[in-house]
Amino acid sequence: MPSDSIPLVRQIAQGDRDWVAETLVLEWTSTSVARLGELVEAAGLPGYLATLGGRRVGLVLVDVKDRAYEVVAIGTTEPRRGIGRALMGRCAAEARARGCRRVWLVTTNNNLAAIGFYQRLGMDLCALHRHAVHVSRKLKPTIPVRDATGVRIDHELEFELLLEA
């Protein structure tokens, strides 16, 4: 496999922060992420950046509290190239090294590709927060009512990967 087809993952550096902010705005309309009734300023969170052939192609931003490792935002510019898997693999390794009991994240009911991806990684759907997007939309009004395919965005789905028995 050519080296430009294998994603390299490294910690986000200070020089990456403008790109991180631009990517968040492009993907999520702002640098803030709303979930579970909370608005999180994501641009300054720690995390990892993926590159292919020296190009920035993905990021993951995380928050760790009480032995729970939250993936606040994850995104790639080139789907189906192993970028998301590499980023999530790095997160799981870091969570284990830090003694976390789980890796968790929230997505919305319309995000079918992500739901399948998280399940392929071994994550379980552990909670359905019915109509939680209505609350998140009050915190972040730029969340659309429908996605590009016309599906209503109403519910938040919480996935987790348990790291210890």
N, C-alpha and C positions, 0 to 999 in steps of 0.2 A: 504494500500500500504506500503511495507517495506520502511524504511527510506533511504536505499541505492538506491531506484528507483526514489526518488524525488530529482531533482537537487537543490543544494544550490548555491546561487550566492553571491559573495563578491567582494569587490574592489581588484584589483591586488596590491599585496604588493611587496616591494623590493625583497624579497626572491623568488618571482615567476618569476622574469625577465629572468633568464636563460631558464626556461621552455617556457616562452612566445617566446623568440627568437628562440629556437629549433622548436617550433610549427610553427612559421611563415616560417622558412626555409623548413620544411617538407611539408607544405601545399602550399606555394607560392614561393618557391625556394630561397628566401632571406628575410631579415627583412624589405625590402622596398616594398611598394605598389605603383604601377603606375596606375593613373587614371586621366582622363580629362587633359592630357598633363602635369601632375605634378608627380614627384617622392616623395613620403612621407616616411620618416623613421618611421616605425610603432612601433618598439620594445619598445621605451620609452614612447609611448602615454599612457594616463590614460585609464582605462577601468575596466572590470569585468572578473572574472574567475568563472567558474562553476565546482562544484565537485559532484561526486556520490560516496557515501560510502567512502569519504575521498580521492578519486582519482581525479586528475585534468582531466576534460573531455571536457572543452570548454573555449573559451575566446572571448571577444569582445573588440576592441580598438577603441577609439573615439577621435574626435576633434570638439571643439565647437568654432564657429566664427559667429559673427553678428546674434545671435539668431537662428542659424542653427546648428543642432546637427548631425554631420556626423559619421556614422558607417564606419570606415576606413577598418576594418577587423573583420570578425566573422567566427568562425570555431568550430566544435565539432568533437570529436573522436568517438562518438557513436550516429549516426543519429537516428531520430525517437524516441527519449527518452524524449522529452520536453526540452532539453538543450538549443537549439537555441531560442525557445519561451521564456524561462525563462530569457535568456540574453537580448533579445530584449525588453521584458517587463520591465526589470530594466532600460534599456536605455530610453524608452519612459517615465517612471516615473521620471527619473533624468532630462530629457529634459523639461518636464512640470514644475518641481520644479525650474528649472533655467530660466523659462520664454521664452524658445525657441519656435519659431513658427512652426518648422518642424524638423522631423528626416529624414535624407536622406542617401542614399548609392548608390554605383555604382557596377554593376556586368557585366559579359560579356554574349553575345548572346548564348553561348553554355551551360550556367549554368542553365539548365532547372529545376532542383530540387530547386535551390535557388529562381528562378523566381516564381515558384508556392508557395513556402514558404512565400515570401514577400507579395504576393497577399493575401494569407490566413490570414496574420497579418493585412490586411487592407491597405497596402501600394499601391500606384498607380504608374504606369509607367508614369513618367512626361517628360522624354526626351530620345530620341534615338540619340546617338552620333555615326553616321555612320563612320566606318573605324577608329574610335578613338584608337583602339588597335594597329594600325600601328604606331601611334605616341607614345603610351605607350611602345611599343616594342623597339623603339629607345632609350628610357630612361632606359628600363629594358629588355635587350636582352634575358633573360632566359624565357620570356613569349613564350610558344610554339605557333606554327602556327595552330596546330590542337590539340584537346583534345584526351583523351585516346580512345574515340569511333570514332575518325576520323572527327569530326565536326570542321570546320574552326572557329577560334576565331578571329573575325573581329571587332565587334561593342561593345560599352559600353552602357549599359542601366541604366538609373538613376531612382530610385524609391524614393518616399517620402510618409511620413505620416504627414498630416497637423494637427497641434495641436490647432490651433485657427482659427476662422472664418476670 
